Amino acid sequence: MNLRRLWAIMVKELRQLRRDRVTLAMIMGMPILQLLLFGYAINLNLRHLPAAVADQAQTSGSRAAIQDLFASGVIELDAQVQTPQQLLDLLRQGRISVGIVVPPDFERRRLDGREALQVLVDGSDNVVQSAAGQLAQYPLNQPDNFHARAITPISVVSFYNPERRSPVNIVPGLVGVILTMTMVLFTAVAIVRETERGNLELLITTPVSRTELMIGKVLPYAGIGLLQTTVILALGVWLFRVPVRGSLGDIYMAASLLILANLSLGLLISTRAKSQFQAMQMTFFVFLPSILLSGFMFPYAGMPVVAQWISELLPLTHFLRLVRGIMLRGADFGDLWHDAVALLAFIAVMLTLAIRLFHKRLD
């Protein structure tokens, strides 16, 4: 083995790596990104879960008990309603994670040592369900004329997944994760593949416009994405007994929005990448934040505010709210319209940028 030749090959490889900015960014960026995500954004100790109260007693004791619950830091007041049914409506719409019911005979119940407060929990998220369950063990002080440090009995009622079965929570999310991984990757290499094979110049000379070319690249994969959605849903219902409480039409509408959002993002990546390998590298910067910050693996409520802002820019975040709300809580698009609008806005922005950048590359 000649050391000079070996050294020359090593220097050549390092110089080539230095010219490949995407690979260099991966080498430096991925460890930093993972450290920030896992060390700063991921937090399993949930605080400030959105909650609503239906205080039917309206006594000084009931108000003090409610204040004690909010003092725990696990929940924060988002709304006050009149009836338990209104709390259930808010849970179904995904506006709150916890509802607190104070019955009209609250004072007599706690004097008798009976159940005096009821906590309604959105069980479609197992981590949120566990965190809210801690409220049942939280001590509530009684007024001074009762025995000191007495505990008001609290019952926790979980909706949508009372058995806490993991597949009920995971399978709807897997629809979004799989669609994100496949759709972004498929289209990220679409334009680059045409360039590497020499087909792009031929396409430019045809009467096909740039917009038609970009949209034509997207639509076939949209059909593939809907087929993947059907397979995942069928297996989830058949093998894991995942309930589908909402409309199948709404589920496919939500899946279509996510598919188009991911395909538009993939096209944008494809316009900037110089090779298929580089395009695949760039998709990793989408996969990691999407899986970790969307609420699929780690709870959204446990993230710091900055991480929550970033997660709002990810299509998977809004799709998870849509699909879990429709499948598990029986919500419809009228209840979750804001997430649908967010996906439509993302599609419009990404597709517009992809078409414009593709136009600049052809000039």
C-alpha positions as CSV (number, residue, x, y, z in Angstrom):
1,M,0.0,0.0,0.0
2,N,1.4,3.4,-1.1
3,L,0.8,6.0,1.6
4,R,1.1,8.9,-0.8
5,R,-1.6,7.5,-3.1
6,L,-3.7,6.8,0.0
7,W,-3.2,10.4,1.2
8,A,-4.1,11.8,-2.2
9,I,-7.4,9.8,-2.3
10,M,-8.3,11.1,1.2
11,V,-7.6,14.7,0.3
12,K,-9.6,14.3,-2.9
13,E,-12.6,12.9,-0.9
14,L,-12.4,15.8,1.6
15,R,-12.3,18.4,-1.1
16,Q,-15.3,16.8,-2.9
17,L,-17.2,16.7,0.4
18,R,-16.4,20.4,1.0
19,R,-17.9,21.3,-2.4
20,D,-21.1,19.3,-1.6
21,R,-22.8,21.8,0.7
22,V,-25.9,19.7,1.3
23,T,-23.8,16.7,2.6
24,L,-21.7,19.1,4.7
25,A,-24.8,20.6,6.2
26,M,-26.1,17.1,7.0
27,I,-22.8,16.3,8.8
28,M,-22.9,19.4,10.9
29,G,-26.6,20.1,11.0
30,M,-28.1,16.7,12.0
31,P,-26.3,16.3,15.3
32,I,-27.1,19.9,16.3
33,L,-30.8,19.4,15.2
34,Q,-31.1,16.2,17.2
35,L,-29.5,17.7,20.3
36,L,-31.9,20.7,20.2
37,L,-35.0,18.6,19.5
38,F,-34.3,15.9,22.2
39,G,-32.8,18.2,24.7
40,Y,-35.0,21.3,24.4
41,A,-38.2,20.5,22.6
42,I,-39.0,17.0,24.0
43,N,-40.7,17.1,27.4
44,L,-42.9,14.3,28.8
45,N,-43.8,16.3,31.9
46,L,-46.9,18.0,30.6
47,R,-48.0,21.3,31.9
48,H,-50.7,23.8,31.0
49,L,-53.1,21.4,29.3
50,P,-56.1,23.4,28.0
51,A,-59.1,22.9,30.3
52,A,-62.7,24.1,30.8
53,V,-64.9,24.2,33.8
54,A,-68.6,23.6,34.3
55,D,-69.2,24.9,37.9
56,Q,-72.8,24.0,38.7
57,A,-72.4,24.7,42.4
58,Q,-71.1,28.3,42.3
59,T,-70.0,28.3,45.9
60,S,-66.9,29.6,47.6
61,G,-65.9,26.0,48.2
62,S,-66.2,24.9,44.6
63,R,-64.3,27.9,43.4
64,A,-61.5,27.2,45.9
65,A,-61.4,23.6,44.8
66,I,-61.1,24.6,41.1
67,Q,-58.3,27.1,41.9
68,D,-56.4,24.3,43.7
69,L,-56.6,22.1,40.7
70,F,-55.3,24.9,38.4
71,A,-52.6,25.7,40.9
72,S,-51.1,22.3,40.2
73,G,-49.8,23.6,36.8
74,V,-51.0,20.6,35.0
75,I,-54.0,22.4,33.5
76,E,-54.9,26.0,32.6
77,L,-58.3,27.6,32.2
78,D,-59.3,27.9,28.6
79,A,-63.1,28.3,28.9
80,Q,-66.0,28.3,31.3
81,V,-69.3,26.6,30.4
82,Q,-72.6,25.8,32.0
83,T,-73.2,22.1,31.4
84,P,-71.2,18.9,31.2
85,Q,-72.5,18.4,27.6
86,Q,-70.7,21.6,26.6
87,L,-67.5,20.2,28.0
88,L,-68.0,17.1,25.9
89,D,-68.5,19.2,22.8
90,L,-65.2,21.1,23.5
91,L,-63.4,17.7,24.0
92,R,-64.8,16.4,20.7
93,Q,-63.7,19.5,18.8
94,G,-60.2,19.3,20.3
95,R,-60.4,22.7,21.9
96,I,-59.6,21.3,25.4
97,S,-57.9,18.3,26.8
98,V,-59.5,18.3,30.2
99,G,-63.0,19.2,31.4
100,I,-63.9,19.7,35.1
101,V,-67.4,19.1,36.3
102,V,-68.6,20.5,39.7
103,P,-72.0,19.1,40.5
104,P,-74.8,21.3,42.1
105,D,-74.6,19.4,45.4
106,F,-70.8,19.8,45.6
107,E,-70.8,20.9,49.3
108,R,-72.9,18.0,50.5
109,R,-70.9,15.5,48.5
110,R,-67.6,16.5,50.1
111,L,-69.2,16.6,53.6
112,D,-70.3,13.0,53.0
113,G,-66.9,12.0,51.6
114,R,-68.4,11.1,48.2
115,E,-67.1,12.0,44.8
116,A,-67.3,15.8,44.6
117,L,-65.4,16.6,41.3
118,Q,-65.3,14.8,38.0
119,V,-62.5,15.3,35.5
120,L,-63.2,14.5,31.9
121,V,-60.2,13.6,29.8
122,D,-59.5,13.4,26.1
123,G,-58.1,9.8,25.9
124,S,-57.2,10.0,22.3
125,D,-53.7,11.0,23.5
126,N,-52.4,8.5,26.1
127,V,-49.7,10.8,27.4
128,V,-52.3,13.6,28.0
129,Q,-54.6,11.0,29.6
130,S,-51.8,9.9,32.1
131,A,-51.0,13.5,32.9
132,A,-54.6,14.5,33.6
133,G,-55.0,11.4,35.7
134,Q,-52.6,12.9,38.2
135,L,-55.3,15.4,39.2
136,A,-57.2,12.6,41.0
137,Q,-54.3,12.4,43.5
138,Y,-53.9,16.1,43.9
139,P,-54.9,17.2,47.5
140,L,-57.6,19.8,47.8
141,N,-57.8,21.8,51.0
142,Q,-61.1,22.1,52.8
143,P,-62.3,25.3,54.5
144,D,-61.1,25.8,58.1
145,N,-64.4,24.6,59.6
146,F,-63.7,21.1,58.3
147,H,-61.0,18.7,59.3
148,A,-57.6,19.9,58.0
149,R,-56.0,18.7,54.8
150,A,-59.0,16.7,53.9
151,I,-59.1,15.5,50.3
152,T,-62.1,16.0,48.0
153,P,-62.7,12.8,46.1
154,I,-62.1,13.3,42.4
155,S,-63.0,10.8,39.7
156,V,-61.3,10.8,36.3
157,V,-63.4,9.7,33.2
158,S,-61.5,9.0,30.0
159,F,-63.3,9.3,26.7
160,Y,-62.4,7.8,23.3
161,N,-59.8,5.4,24.6
162,P,-60.6,4.4,28.2
163,E,-58.6,1.2,27.9
164,R,-55.5,3.2,27.0
165,R,-54.7,0.9,24.1
166,S,-51.6,2.2,22.3
167,P,-52.7,1.2,18.7
168,V,-55.8,3.4,19.1
169,N,-53.4,6.4,19.5
170,I,-50.6,5.2,17.2
171,V,-52.4,3.9,14.1
172,P,-54.1,7.2,13.1
173,G,-50.8,8.9,13.5
174,L,-49.0,6.3,11.4
175,V,-51.2,7.3,8.4
176,G,-49.6,10.7,8.5
177,V,-46.1,9.6,9.2
178,I,-46.0,7.1,6.4
179,L,-47.6,9.6,4.0
180,T,-45.0,12.2,5.0
181,M,-42.1,9.8,4.5
182,T,-43.2,8.4,1.1
183,M,-44.8,11.5,-0.5
184,V,-41.9,13.9,0.2
185,L,-39.3,11.4,-0.9
186,F,-41.1,10.4,-4.1
187,T,-41.5,13.9,-5.4
188,A,-38.1,15.2,-4.0
189,V,-36.4,13.1,-6.6
190,A,-39.0,13.6,-9.4
191,I,-37.5,16.7,-11.2
192,V,-33.9,15.6,-10.4
193,R,-34.5,12.2,-11.9
194,E,-35.6,13.8,-15.2
195,T,-32.5,16.0,-15.2
196,E,-30.1,13.1,-14.6
197,R,-31.7,11.0,-17.3
198,G,-31.6,13.9,-19.8
199,N,-35.4,14.0,-20.1
200,L,-35.9,17.5,-18.7
201,E,-34.6,19.2,-21.9
202,L,-37.0,17.2,-23.9
203,L,-39.9,18.1,-21.7
204,I,-39.0,21.8,-22.0
205,T,-39.2,21.7,-25.7
206,T,-42.8,20.3,-25.6
207,P,-45.9,22.5,-25.4
208,V,-46.4,21.4,-21.8
209,S,-46.2,24.5,-19.5
210,R,-44.1,24.5,-16.4
211,T,-47.2,24.5,-14.2
212,E,-48.7,21.6,-16.0
213,L,-45.4,19.7,-15.7
214,M,-45.2,20.3,-11.9
215,I,-48.8,19.4,-11.2
216,G,-48.6,16.4,-13.6
217,K,-45.7,15.2,-11.4
218,V,-47.8,15.5,-8.3
219,L,-51.1,13.9,-9.2
220,P,-50.0,10.2,-9.8
221,Y,-48.4,10.2,-6.4
222,A,-51.6,11.6,-4.9
223,G,-53.4,8.4,-6.0
224,I,-50.6,6.3,-4.5
225,G,-51.0,8.2,-1.2
226,L,-54.7,7.5,-1.1
227,L,-54.1,3.8,-1.7
228,Q,-51.6,3.8,1.2
229,T,-54.2,5.5,3.4
230,T,-56.7,2.8,2.6
231,V,-54.3,-0.1,3.4
232,I,-53.2,1.5,6.7
233,L,-56.8,2.1,7.8
234,A,-58.0,-1.3,6.8
235,L,-55.2,-3.1,8.6
236,G,-55.6,-0.8,11.7
237,V,-59.3,-1.6,12.0
238,W,-58.9,-5.3,11.2
239,L,-55.8,-6.1,13.2
240,F,-55.9,-3.6,16.0
241,R,-59.6,-2.8,16.3
242,V,-59.0,1.0,15.9
243,P,-62.4,2.7,16.0
244,V,-63.5,5.0,13.1
245,R,-66.1,7.2,14.8
246,G,-66.2,9.9,12.2
247,S,-66.9,10.0,8.5
248,L,-64.6,8.1,6.1
249,G,-65.1,10.9,3.6
250,D,-63.7,13.4,6.1
251,I,-60.7,11.1,6.7
252,Y,-59.9,10.9,3.0
253,M,-60.3,14.6,2.7
254,A,-57.8,15.1,5.5
255,A,-55.4,12.6,3.9
256,S,-55.7,14.3,0.5
257,L,-54.7,17.6,2.1
258,L,-51.7,16.1,3.7
259,I,-50.7,14.3,0.5
260,L,-50.8,17.5,-1.5
261,A,-48.9,19.4,1.2
262,N,-46.1,16.8,1.2
263,L,-46.0,16.5,-2.5
264,S,-45.7,20.3,-2.8
265,L,-42.9,20.3,-0.3
266,G,-41.2,17.5,-2.1
267,L,-41.4,19.4,-5.4
268,L,-39.8,22.4,-3.7
269,I,-36.9,20.2,-2.5
270,S,-36.6,18.8,-6.0
271,T,-36.1,22.2,-7.6
272,R,-33.2,22.9,-5.3
273,A,-31.4,19.5,-5.3
274,K,-28.7,18.8,-7.9
275,S,-28.9,15.0,-7.6
276,Q,-31.3,12.3,-6.4
277,F,-28.9,11.5,-3.5
278,Q,-28.9,15.1,-2.5
279,A,-32.6,15.3,-2.6
280,M,-32.9,12.3,-0.3
281,Q,-30.5,14.0,2.1
282,M,-32.6,17.1,2.2
283,T,-35.7,15.2,3.0
284,F,-34.2,14.1,6.4
285,F,-34.4,17.7,7.5
286,V,-38.2,17.4,7.0
287,F,-38.6,13.9,8.5
288,L,-36.9,14.4,11.9
289,P,-38.8,17.6,13.0
290,S,-42.1,16.2,11.6
291,I,-41.9,13.0,13.6
292,L,-40.6,14.6,16.8
293,L,-42.5,17.9,16.9
294,S,-45.9,17.0,15.4
295,G,-47.2,15.3,18.4
296,F,-46.9,11.8,17.0
297,M,-44.2,10.5,19.4
298,F,-44.1,13.3,22.0
299,P,-47.0,15.4,23.4
300,Y,-47.5,18.9,21.8
301,A,-48.4,20.3,25.2
302,G,-45.0,19.5,26.7
303,M,-43.1,21.5,24.2
304,P,-41.8,25.0,24.8
305,V,-43.5,27.8,23.0
306,V,-40.7,28.1,20.3
307,A,-41.0,24.4,19.5
308,Q,-44.8,24.8,19.2
309,W,-44.4,27.6,16.8
310,I,-42.2,25.4,14.6
311,S,-44.6,22.5,14.8
312,E,-47.4,24.7,13.5
313,L,-45.4,25.0,10.3
314,L,-45.4,21.3,9.8
315,P,-48.2,19.6,7.8
316,L,-48.1,16.5,9.9
317,T,-49.1,18.5,13.1
318,H,-52.3,19.7,11.5
319,F,-53.1,16.3,10.0
320,L,-52.7,14.5,13.3
321,R,-55.3,16.8,14.9
322,L,-57.6,16.2,11.9
323,V,-57.3,12.4,11.8
324,R,-57.4,11.8,15.5
325,G,-60.3,14.1,15.9
326,I,-62.3,12.5,13.1
327,M,-61.4,8.8,13.8
328,L,-61.3,8.8,17.6
329,R,-63.6,11.7,18.7
330,G,-66.1,11.7,15.9
331,A,-65.4,15.3,14.9
332,D,-66.0,16.7,11.5
333,F,-64.3,19.4,9.3
334,G,-66.6,22.0,10.8
335,D,-65.1,21.3,14.2
336,L,-61.5,21.2,12.9
337,W,-61.6,23.8,10.1
338,H,-58.6,25.8,11.2
339,D,-56.3,22.8,10.7
340,A,-57.7,22.2,7.2
341,V,-57.2,25.9,6.4
342,A,-53.6,25.6,7.6
343,L,-52.9,22.7,5.3
344,L,-54.5,24.5,2.3
345,A,-52.3,27.6,3.0
346,F,-49.2,25.4,3.2
347,I,-50.1,23.7,-0.2
348,A,-50.6,27.1,-1.8
349,V,-47.3,28.5,-0.6
350,M,-45.1,25.4,-1.3
351,L,-46.6,24.8,-4.8
352,T,-46.2,28.5,-5.7
353,L,-42.6,28.5,-4.6
354,A,-41.8,25.3,-6.4
355,I,-43.2,26.5,-9.7
356,R,-41.4,29.8,-9.5
357,L,-38.1,28.3,-8.6
358,F,-38.5,25.7,-11.3
359,H,-39.1,28.6,-13.8
360,K,-35.9,30.3,-12.7
361,R,-33.8,27.2,-13.2
362,L,-35.1,26.8,-16.8
363,D,-34.1,30.4,-17.7
